[in-house]
Amino acid sequence: MNVPTLDLSKFISGIDEERKAFSDDLGHSFNQTGFAIIKNHGLKKELTDELYKVIKAFFDLEDEKKIKYYFPDLYGQRGYVVKGQEHAKGSKKGDLKEFFHIGNPSISNPQNIWPHEVESFNEIGSEVFITLENIGLTLLRAISMYLNLDINYFEDKVKGGESILRSIHYFPLDPSDISDGAVRAAAHGDINLITLLMGASADGLEILTKQNKWIPISSKDDELVINVGDMLERLTNKRLLSTVHRVVNPSIDKLGTSRYSIPFFMHPRPEMDLSCLESCCSQNNPKQFEDITAGGFLEERLRDIGLKS
């Protein structure tokens, strides 16, 4: 299965033919694999490095300091989420990870939670959030073009919405941690419209092909891995695929090492209608999902993965 690397600058500043070609290539890759890799996207390496620096500083804090930023009543939508709380839908084993969530800086309810022990976390996290939101909006314009929608179809549904920047620490393990089959991130599909993933600090990401085989996927430090989430799959009636993926445990000789990963989950506003687009339904591909709003779907999935009771 080939996951292509596409040049986003061709869509941003290219001529009409280049914009159309990028849109078609992205749509085709999302149709076939649910994934694509993007270069020349506008997120500067220096900013990425700064974010990794501050999130590593946070996860290096003692547990009793990190727990101050854990607020269960926010259902994991802001601040720290403790080790093992989240699990894949249908699984009862907690994933071997901890993470920290940053929401839209312009939203006051709930507000972002910032650890005072880590200098510049607020400024750097907010700047990365806004940068990735803008990149995501550009990608959604390309998807709108592919789907023959108005190019700004997603704009008012997504901008200023419920997107989340997640900084993940897959902490060092010992054999007892994995003796019951627990893994760093069990097989799952993302909840949101699209996910933008910065290059992780170690290998481990795998995707499930249509042939039911797991294959690794990786990118260069200056590239983003993009994938379709369940919301976009519903909206397009599976024309664009939310592909199951996982993060496997490292080899025995590397069990004691950390892995860091920073995905940006692009969520729409809660009131967005996720009913299947009529243009994506036909006699050969009848409607496959019940009508629901983005907020309603998110509520369901937060319960499925253990972040809400």
Helices and strands as residue ranges (DSSP letters): E 5-7, H 9-13, H 16-32, E 35-39, H 45-59, H 63-66, G 67-69, G 72-74, E 79-81, E 98-102, H 121-146, H 155-158, E 164-170, G 175-178, E 185-188, E 194-198, E 205-208, E 214-216, E 224-228, H 230-235, E 245-247, G 252-254, E 259-261, E 263-266, G 278-280, H 294-304
